[in-house]
Amino acid sequence: MRFKKHLLGWLATTLLFSSQTQAAPLVLATKSFTEQHILSAMTVQYLQKKGFQVQPQTNIAAVISRNAMVNKQIDITWEYTGTSLIIFNRIDKRMSPQETYDTVKRLDAKLGLVWLKPADMNNTYAFAMQRKRAESENITTISQMVAKIEQVRQNDPDHNWML
């Protein structure tokens, strides 16, 4: 009887240590623009350095990525809190960055999604235009550009697309 216990213990230990079980790779989804490609590459390198296998899925549309995340087909993704707030949670109330983060974190938790601490990045958008055109039109602010667009729209409706 004692021999059987030892034999069973030895067999169980042998099976436990001889099986080559390996965790499935983390699936990382990213969208199809430069910022996301850079974040994807950085994330893959970081996680691989930490010993994880990573399977990047690039050029994924936001809605597809979100559905895949909710349905557990992907593990991680970089997402904008504003996209979650407006597109996925259908909230158009103006909020501060912190309020937006807190709101999407709370709402998305109901779907089993976890928002980590926001990355310290600035995603500021600005208009750019040719210096020569800006100087000739005397445009240095967005409000001046809007005024110029409105002027062209009213004065030359057939050619306002040229601005």
Stockholm file with secondary structure:
# STOCKHOLM 1.0

chainA/1-163         MRFKKHLLGWLATTLLFSSQTQAAPLVLATKSFTEQHILSAMTVQYLQKKGFQVQPQTNIAAVISRNAMVNKQIDITWEYTGTSLIIFNRIDKRMSPQETYDTVKRLDAKLGLVWLKPADMNNTYAFAMQRKRAESENITTISQMVAKIEQVRQNDPDHNWML
#=GR chainA/1-163 SS CHHHHHHHHHHHHHHHHHSCCCCCCEEEECCSSHHHHHHHHHHHHHHHHTTCCEEEECSCCHHHHHHHHHTTSCSEECCCHHHIIIIISCCCCCCCHHHHHHHHHHHHHTTTCCCCCCCSCCCCCCCCCCHHHHHHHTCCSHHHHHHHHHHHHHHCTTSGGGC
#=GC SS_cons         CHHHHHHHHHHHHHHHHHSCCCCCCEEEECCSSHHHHHHHHHHHHHHHHTTCCEEEECSCCHHHHHHHHHTTSCSEECCCHHHIIIIISCCCCCCCHHHHHHHHHHHHHTTTCCCCCCCSCCCCCCCCCCHHHHHHHTCCSHHHHHHHHHHHHHHCTTSGGGC
//
